[in-house]
Amino acid sequence: WSRVFLWVGGLLRMPGWLQVAAHVLIGLSTPTSWGDACSAQWLPSVFKWPLALMWSLRTPEIGSVAMECPMYWNWFQWYVVFYVASYHYCRPAMKMVTEAIDRAGLNTQYGAIAAGGLSITIGATMAAFHYPNIALEYGAASPE
């Protein structure tokens, strides 16, 4: 989904900020899920099982099994927003940080040790506070 959108955005010559804004709007304005063929009463069971295998039987609570297999989950859109933003802004940010490190004279073995320690600290902090993340895991403002 994100690759297709990046390709279409490139064809339309949309700037990066507009592509990110469009994905944020999609995330905020779409329903929690749609395209649920498994709970459609009109669809014969012979078609439901292959669809359930392709899209898996899930609920909005990650890991919970139910008789739903929607083609679209809203919580996934927030990962796409991050991917599109990273695609457009990581390389320029990395170039800017690298130039700043070179100018400050921190491109030494001591700078590398400090960067490694900072990386471990940031990783440990993210691991401590990552779950539960209501917006990403439930696709809603609250789990209720």
C-alpha positions in Angstrom: 0.0 0.0 0.0 2.7 2.5 0.9 4.8 1.6 -2.2 1.8 2.1 -4.5 1.1 5.4 -2.8 4.7 6.6 -3.1 4.6 5.6 -6.8 1.4 7.5 -7.4 2.7 10.5 -5.4 5.8 10.5 -7.6 3.8 10.4 -10.8 1.6 13.3 -9.6 4.8 15.1 -8.4 3.3 15.5 -4.9 5.9 16.9 -2.4 6.8 14.7 0.5 5.0 16.7 3.2 1.7 16.4 1.1 2.1 12.6 0.9 2.6 12.4 4.6 -0.4 14.7 5.3 -2.6 12.6 2.9 -1.7 9.4 4.9 -2.4 11.1 8.2 -5.9 12.2 6.8 -6.5 8.6 5.6 -5.6 7.3 9.1 -7.9 9.8 10.9 -10.9 9.5 8.5 -11.2 5.8 7.7 -13.2 3.3 9.6 -11.5 0.8 12.0 -11.9 -1.9 9.4 -13.7 -2.6 6.1 -14.0 -5.3 3.4 -14.8 -8.1 5.9 -15.8 -10.9 3.6 -15.8 -13.5 6.4 -18.8 -12.1 8.2 -20.8 -11.5 4.9 -23.9 -13.6 5.1 -24.3 -13.8 1.3 -20.9 -15.3 0.6 -20.7 -19.1 0.6 -18.3 -20.8 3.1 -16.2 -22.2 0.2 -15.1 -18.6 -0.5 -14.8 -17.5 3.1 -12.0 -20.0 4.1 -9.5 -18.9 1.4 -10.2 -15.3 2.3 -9.7 -16.1 6.0 -6.3 -17.7 5.1 -5.2 -14.7 3.0 -6.3 -12.0 5.5 -6.4 -14.1 8.6 -9.1 -14.3 11.2 -8.4 -11.4 13.5 -10.1 -8.7 15.6 -8.8 -5.2 16.2 -7.0 -6.5 19.3 -3.7 -7.8 17.8 -3.4 -11.5 18.2 -7.0 -12.2 19.1 -8.8 -14.7 16.8 -12.4 -14.1 15.7 -14.6 -14.7 12.7 -13.5 -11.5 10.9 -11.0 -11.1 8.0 -11.2 -7.5 6.8 -9.0 -6.4 3.9 -8.2 -3.1 5.7 -7.3 -2.4 9.3 -7.0 1.3 10.3 -4.2 0.7 12.8 -1.9 -0.4 9.9 -2.3 3.0 8.3 -0.2 4.6 11.1 2.7 2.3 10.2 2.3 3.5 6.6 2.5 7.1 7.7 5.8 6.4 9.5 7.1 4.6 6.4 6.2 7.4 4.0 7.6 10.0 6.3 10.8 8.0 6.7 11.1 7.6 3.0 11.0 11.3 2.4 12.9 12.7 5.4 15.5 10.1 6.8 18.1 10.8 4.1 18.1 14.6 4.4 18.1 14.3 8.2 21.0 11.9 8.2 23.0 14.2 5.9 22.3 17.1 8.2 23.3 15.1 11.4 26.5 13.8 9.7 27.6 17.3 8.6 26.9 18.6 12.2 29.0 15.8 13.7 31.8 16.5 11.3 31.7 20.3 12.1 31.7 19.6 15.9 34.6 17.3 15.7 32.7 14.4 17.2 33.7 11.9 14.4 36.2 10.1 16.7 36.2 6.9 18.7 34.9 8.7 21.8 32.0 10.1 19.7 31.3 6.6 18.5 31.2 5.3 22.1 28.9 8.1 23.1 26.6 7.4 20.1 26.5 3.7 21.0 25.5 4.5 24.6 22.9 6.9 23.5 21.5 4.4 21.1 21.2 1.7 23.8 19.5 4.3 26.2 17.0 5.2 23.5 16.3 1.6 22.7 15.8 0.7 26.3 13.4 3.6 26.8 11.4 2.7 23.8 11.2 -1.0 24.9 9.9 0.2 28.4 7.2 2.4 27.0 6.1 0.8 23.8 3.2 -1.3 24.9 0.3 -0.7 25.2 0.0 1.7 22.4 -3.7 2.4 21.9 -3.6 4.2 18.6 -1.4 1.6 16.8 -2.8 -1.5 18.4 -6.5 -0.8 18.5 -6.9 1.8 15.7 -8.8 4.0 18.0 -8.4 6.7 20.6 -9.3 4.3 23.4 -9.6 0.5 23.6 -13.3 0.5 24.6 
